[in-house]
Amino acid sequence: MNIKFTTALSTIYLLLVSSLSQAYEQGDWLVRGRVININPNETSSVVSSGTPLAPIAGSSVGVTDETILELDFTYMFTKNWGGEIILGTSKHDVPALGTIAANNNIINARALPPTLTLQYHFLPDGDIRPYAGVGINYTKFFSEKVTGGIYQSGAEVEMDSSWGLATQLGVDIALDKDWFINADLKRIDMDTTAHFTGTTLGAAHVDVDIDPVIFGIGIGRRF
């Protein structure tokens, strides 16, 4: 009886281990849903205004962070190599800083930052599957609005789109043969110039290196 019981437990254990350890394979799709925090590591030029444009000494701007839902898709070219694209939009405020801080948030805008990375998965046969990636980001800013103390009727702002390098570290932790938990860290080189017209400062512009660090955690499934 003890031998049969021990054999049954061993069989169950092996089935569980094998279900968790099924490797990624060529042709697999990995779909992940994450909650991500976008934390800008921004630096800006001084704000220039007037005609002709002249710098406002001691002025600068910031960019607020944001937490959103994100969806991403990875296609496995081989058991180790995959390509990932992320989809999501975020909304940010741009606060005035330094000598113009009394103007509060001067821009409200949305960002669409599709990012494509080439990933290497170090342990595709394991239950814990770390990976690293490098690729390119394109960010389109849209729905830009002038706000705060520089707003007046007819004021507008346009923010240039950005191209930049993206780097990535992450890990998938198997729950069973298809489902897994994911944690992911990215850094993106992102910069823009905001062009203002019709504000209380007149025409104005400011250059901003946003360079966000993005941390996400979520759940995924292999198809």
C-alpha positions as CSV (number, residue, x, y, z in Angstrom):
1,M,0.0,0.0,0.0
2,N,2.8,2.4,0.9
3,I,4.6,1.6,-2.3
4,K,1.5,2.3,-4.4
5,F,0.8,5.5,-2.5
6,T,4.4,6.7,-3.0
7,T,4.3,5.8,-6.7
8,A,1.0,7.8,-7.1
9,L,2.6,10.8,-5.4
10,S,5.7,10.6,-7.6
11,T,3.5,10.4,-10.7
12,I,1.5,13.4,-9.7
13,Y,4.7,15.4,-8.9
14,L,6.2,14.5,-12.3
15,L,3.1,15.6,-14.1
16,L,3.1,18.9,-12.3
17,V,6.7,19.5,-13.0
18,S,6.4,18.6,-16.6
19,S,3.4,20.9,-17.1
20,L,5.2,23.8,-15.6
21,S,8.5,23.2,-17.5
22,Q,7.1,23.0,-21.1
23,A,9.6,25.0,-23.1
24,Y,8.9,28.0,-25.4
25,E,9.0,26.8,-29.0
26,Q,9.5,28.4,-32.4
27,G,6.2,29.9,-33.6
28,D,4.7,30.5,-30.1
29,W,2.9,33.7,-29.4
30,L,3.2,35.2,-25.9
31,V,0.4,37.6,-25.0
32,R,0.8,39.7,-21.8
33,G,-1.4,42.2,-20.0
34,R,0.5,44.4,-17.6
35,V,0.0,47.3,-15.2
36,I,2.9,49.6,-15.9
37,N,4.3,52.7,-14.2
38,I,5.9,55.3,-16.6
39,N,8.4,57.3,-14.6
40,P,10.0,60.1,-16.6
41,N,13.7,60.9,-15.9
42,E,13.3,64.3,-17.6
43,T,15.6,67.2,-18.2
44,S,14.6,70.3,-20.1
45,S,16.0,73.4,-21.7
46,V,14.9,76.8,-20.5
47,V,11.7,78.0,-22.0
48,S,12.1,80.6,-24.8
49,S,9.4,83.0,-25.6
50,G,8.6,86.2,-27.5
51,T,9.4,87.4,-31.1
52,P,12.2,86.8,-31.6
53,L,12.5,83.9,-29.1
54,A,14.5,84.7,-26.1
55,P,15.3,82.4,-23.1
56,I,13.5,83.0,-19.8
57,A,16.3,82.7,-17.3
58,G,15.9,80.0,-14.6
59,S,12.9,78.4,-16.3
60,S,12.3,74.7,-17.0
61,V,9.6,72.1,-17.2
62,G,8.9,68.6,-15.8
63,V,6.8,65.6,-16.9
64,T,4.4,63.8,-14.5
65,D,4.5,60.0,-14.1
66,E,1.5,57.8,-15.0
67,T,0.2,54.2,-14.3
68,I,-1.7,52.5,-17.1
69,L,-2.7,49.2,-18.5
70,E,-0.6,47.8,-21.3
71,L,-0.9,44.9,-23.8
72,D,2.1,43.3,-25.5
73,F,2.7,40.5,-28.0
74,T,5.8,38.4,-28.4
75,Y,6.5,36.1,-31.3
76,M,9.1,33.4,-30.8
77,F,11.4,33.1,-33.9
78,T,13.2,30.3,-32.1
79,K,13.0,28.9,-28.6
80,N,15.5,31.6,-27.4
81,W,14.8,34.6,-29.7
82,G,11.6,36.6,-29.9
83,G,10.2,39.9,-31.0
84,E,7.9,42.0,-28.8
85,I,5.7,45.0,-29.5
86,I,3.8,46.9,-26.8
87,L,0.6,48.8,-27.1
88,G,-0.8,51.4,-24.8
89,T,-1.4,55.1,-24.4
90,S,-0.7,57.4,-21.4
91,K,-1.7,60.9,-20.3
92,H,0.8,63.4,-18.8
93,D,1.0,66.9,-17.4
94,V,3.9,69.2,-18.0
95,P,4.5,71.4,-14.9
96,A,6.3,74.7,-15.2
97,L,9.3,74.9,-12.9
98,G,11.8,77.5,-11.7
99,T,11.1,81.1,-12.5
100,I,7.8,80.2,-14.3
101,A,6.6,77.7,-11.6
102,A,3.6,80.0,-10.8
103,N,2.0,79.0,-14.1
104,N,1.4,75.4,-12.7
105,N,0.8,72.7,-15.4
106,I,1.2,74.3,-18.8
107,I,0.6,71.3,-21.0
108,N,-1.7,68.3,-20.9
109,A,-1.0,65.7,-23.6
110,R,-1.4,62.0,-24.5
111,A,1.4,59.7,-25.7
112,L,1.2,56.7,-28.0
113,P,4.6,54.9,-27.7
114,P,4.7,51.7,-29.7
115,T,8.0,49.9,-28.9
116,L,9.5,47.0,-30.8
117,T,12.3,44.9,-29.1
118,L,14.3,41.9,-30.1
119,Q,14.5,39.6,-27.0
120,Y,16.8,36.8,-26.0
121,H,15.2,34.3,-23.6
122,F,18.0,32.7,-21.5
123,L,16.1,29.7,-20.0
124,P,13.2,28.8,-22.3
125,D,13.0,25.3,-20.8
126,G,12.7,26.4,-17.2
127,D,9.8,27.5,-14.9
128,I,11.6,30.9,-14.4
129,R,12.5,32.4,-17.8
130,P,14.5,35.6,-17.7
131,Y,15.0,37.6,-20.9
132,A,16.7,40.8,-22.2
133,G,15.8,42.9,-25.1
134,V,16.9,45.9,-27.2
135,G,14.9,47.8,-29.9
136,I,13.3,51.0,-31.0
137,N,10.6,53.3,-29.8
138,Y,8.4,55.7,-31.7
139,T,6.3,58.1,-29.6
140,K,3.5,60.1,-31.1
141,F,2.1,62.9,-28.9
142,F,-1.5,63.9,-29.4
143,S,-4.4,65.8,-27.9
144,E,-2.0,68.4,-26.7
145,K,-3.6,71.3,-24.8
146,V,-2.3,74.5,-23.2
147,T,-3.2,74.8,-19.6
148,G,-2.3,76.7,-16.5
149,G,-1.2,80.3,-16.2
150,I,-0.1,80.6,-19.8
151,Y,-3.5,79.7,-21.3
152,Q,-5.6,82.2,-23.0
153,S,-8.3,81.9,-25.7
154,G,-6.7,80.6,-28.9
155,A,-3.5,79.2,-27.3
156,E,-2.2,76.1,-28.9
157,V,0.8,73.7,-28.4
158,E,2.3,71.0,-30.6
159,M,4.8,68.4,-29.5
160,D,7.2,66.8,-31.9
161,S,7.2,63.0,-32.2
162,S,10.2,61.0,-31.0
163,W,12.4,58.1,-32.1
164,G,14.7,56.4,-29.6
165,L,16.5,53.3,-28.3
166,A,14.6,51.0,-26.0
167,T,16.3,48.5,-23.6
168,Q,14.6,45.8,-21.6
169,L,15.0,43.2,-18.8
170,G,12.2,40.9,-17.7
171,V,11.2,37.5,-16.5
172,D,8.3,35.1,-17.1
173,I,7.4,32.7,-14.2
174,A,5.3,29.7,-15.2
175,L,2.0,29.0,-13.5
176,D,1.3,26.0,-15.8
177,K,2.2,25.0,-19.3
178,D,0.6,28.0,-20.9
179,W,0.0,30.7,-18.2
180,F,2.7,32.7,-16.5
181,I,3.4,35.8,-14.4
182,N,5.5,38.5,-15.9
183,A,7.7,41.4,-14.6
184,D,9.3,43.8,-17.0
185,L,11.6,46.8,-16.9
186,K,12.3,49.1,-19.8
187,R,14.2,52.3,-20.4
188,I,13.4,54.4,-23.4
189,D,15.3,57.3,-25.0
190,M,12.5,59.8,-25.7
191,D,12.7,63.5,-26.5
192,T,10.4,66.2,-27.8
193,T,10.1,69.9,-28.5
194,A,6.9,71.7,-27.5
195,H,5.9,74.6,-29.8
196,F,3.5,77.2,-28.3
197,T,1.5,79.9,-30.1
198,G,-1.0,82.4,-28.7
199,T,-0.1,82.0,-25.0
200,T,0.3,84.7,-22.4
201,L,4.0,84.4,-23.2
202,G,3.3,84.7,-26.9
203,A,5.1,82.2,-29.1
204,A,7.3,79.9,-27.0
205,H,9.2,76.6,-27.1
206,V,11.0,74.2,-24.8
207,D,13.1,71.0,-25.5
208,V,12.5,68.1,-23.1
209,D,14.4,64.8,-22.8
210,I,11.8,62.6,-21.2
211,D,13.7,59.2,-21.0
212,P,11.2,57.2,-19.0
213,V,11.9,54.1,-16.9
214,I,8.9,51.8,-17.2
215,F,8.2,49.0,-14.8
216,G,5.3,46.6,-15.4
217,I,3.9,43.5,-13.8
218,G,1.1,41.3,-15.1
219,I,0.0,37.9,-16.4
220,G,0.5,36.3,-19.8
221,R,-0.5,33.3,-21.9
222,R,1.2,31.3,-24.6
223,F,-0.7,30.4,-27.8
